[in-house]
Amino acid sequence: MKLEKRPDVDYNKLDEIIVNYSDNLKVFYILKSSIDLKLYDYLNEYKSFEEISDIINIKPILSHYILEILSKIDIIKKKDGLYKNSRLADAYLNTDSLYSKTKGFILAFERVKLWEDLIKTMKGNIKREDNDHFPLIIQVMAENTISGDLYDVVNLVNDLNEFKKAKKFLEIGGGHGFYTIALNDLNPNMEAYVFDLENVIKETKKYIEKYDSKVKTISGDFYIDDFGENYDIIFSSYNPSGKNPDVAKKVHKSLNVGGLFITKQYFPLEKEGNDLKELLDNFEWNLADLTKSRKGKRAYVFKNDLCFKNYISFLEELGFEIIGTHNVLDISPFTTATANDKIIIAKKLK
């Protein structure tokens, strides 16, 4: 083999891609380690890297660089050689904060394990079962809700005359139950229920007890079981039933005439896009075994789901009047919502 002239393709571009994404991964693991060490619980006041080194029991030089890296990405503040939580870290990374989102990081780290040996995962040697982390998933959803759109959505519902008069309220696929707990506080005269799978309801009851709420629970599968009847409002937020026509029929059947169906869901575009994040999400979605689930082939899409336009049309055909649609980002900008996250408010006419 003879060494000839190098290829006329600039290899620096490839190096740049590798370095950029490997550096992102390194920062990701710095974040993971800092959360595992509960670093942000100790940075309520300015401290030196030597003090932090003693507290978390690592070498001073490593403590120095971890703090420097975290300050570079604005997770913590640096002043006169000392370090302290940023407002972001105080609110979301201190485990004592009401709005702590550390469970979400734990779940993100769990999901990264699927990528560590991607060939094994793709060949089915590493499996992901959605119910493996059910309690953790509910806790993450609770974190996202209480630090996200809870107050904005509750205020939107509270402004509706139908809500003020409601005597019976149901949230389907309610998980943590925060929306129902908060709405029941605003209208304590209504009976309020959360409907979800039995193993999820176990977690729901913990939050009901924690917030001393009188909300009640119903165990069941919204694809199979009926919800009951005579509801004045049925609410749904980010659950697999939210775009399903058969579940919409059950909602219609369970509502009183004049009752409201309020649903908040992610509605993907009708055609798959080529955005990198969307492609990565779709890829990861399909790493799970989809043969036994109702999942579709695109992230957050389930079998028989309707797109936004078709779902609206289906509700109208059922006998609903659409009295409002909202982009979640418009009512709650401090969320992880996208332009495709919608709230639909529909009134049962017949």
ABEGO torsion letter per residue (X at the ends): XBBBBBBABBAAAAAAAAAAAAAAAAAAAAAAAAAAAGAAAAAABBBBAAAAAAAAGBBAAAAAAAAAAAAAAGABBBBGGBBBBBAAAAAAABAABAABAAAAAAAAAAAAAAAABAAAAAAGABBBBAAAAAAAAAAAAAAAAAABAAAAAAAAAAABAAAAABABBBBBGAEAGAAAAAAAAABAABBBBBBBBAAAAAAAAAAAAAAGBABBBBBEBAAABBAEBGBABBBBBGBAAAABAAAAAAAAAABBBGBBBBBBBBBBBABBBABAAAAAAAAAAAABBAAABABBABBGBBBGBBBAAAAAAAAAAAGBBBABBBBAAAABABBABBAABBBBBBBBAX
